[in-house]
Amino acid sequence: MITSDREPRKAHSSARQTSDGARMSAAAAIRSAMEQLSELLGRAPESVSSLKPTDQGWEADVEVLELERIPETTSVMASYQVVLDQEGQLVSYKRGRRYTRSQVDRPDRR
């Protein structure tokens, strides 16, 4: 189950590795990315906005609450780019953009 309780979750190894060494499922990759990032940041990720398989494993964009404010629409969010290997182990992560929760992506204006 992927929900935000705003408390870091302890990573558990049951979803990390497949028994035959094959690529893990997308759902298991999402769980793994969220659990490991939560452990590193000390904050529970709220959602995964993208996930794609790569030759080396998986790449995901994970949305994290960085600064909670009132009203909630002014809270600061961050998008983290996460790279996992085929077994679901976190290889790297990088914070991308920061934005307010109420911000909506807009197409480029020309």
Secondary structure, DSSP 8 states (H G I E B T S, - for coil): -----SS-----GGGT--TTS----HHHHHHHHHHHHHHHHSS-EEEEEEEEE-SSEEEEEEEEEEE--SSGGG-EEEEEEEEEETT--EEEEEEEEEEETT--------
